[in-house]
Amino acid sequence: MSKADELKTEIERLPPEEFAELVRWLSEKDWERWDKQIEADSAAGKLDFLVREALEEKAKGTLKNL
């Protein structure tokens, strides 16, 4: 049995309060990883196309206000 399978089995046994706590913790960890990936992609120039697109839309006058 893999470590992930073992963890899944243990998670299924958690009482509701502990399950909710784990879900919150996992969600925070997921967002932290996502933030780090976005920062890395931005630093590497992988998101520059988004800035170019926004500037092009602004130049055309089609940029929408949020």
N, C-alpha and C positions, 0 to 999 in steps of 0.2 A: 504494500500500500504506500502511495506517495505521501510526502509531507503535507501536500495540499489536501489530499483526501482525509488524512488524519485531522487536520485543522477543521475541515468541513464537518466531520463527525462531531468534534468537540463543540463547534459553534452551534450545531443543532441542539445540543444538550443545555445550552446556556439559558438561564432564566431571562424573562423579557427585559428586565432592567439592564442586565449585563449585555444582552444582545444589542440593545439600543445604544449603550455606551460604545460598544465595539463598532457599530455602524458609524457613529459620529467620528470616532477616531480614524477609521478607514477613509471616510470621506475627506477629512482634513489632510491625511497623508496623500490621497489622490490629488487634491487641489495643490498641495505643495509640489508634487512631482510635475503637474501640469504647468505651474508657474515657472519652475526651473527650466522646463523644456521650451516654453515661450521665450524666456530670457535668452536661452542659448540660441534658439532659432533667430531671434532678433539680432543678437550680437554677430551672428554668422551672415547676416544679410538676407536670410531666407524669407523675411516678411517685408522687404523693401517694396515688393510689387504692390502691397496694400497701400502704401503711402503714394506711390505713383498713380494708382487707380483713383485714389481720393483727390489728388491734385488735378488729374485729368477731368474728373467730374466737376470739380470746382471751376476749372477754366471754361468748361462747356456751359456752366450755369445749371447743371443738373444735380448738384449735390443737395441732398435732402437734409433738413435740420432734424435733429433727434428730439 
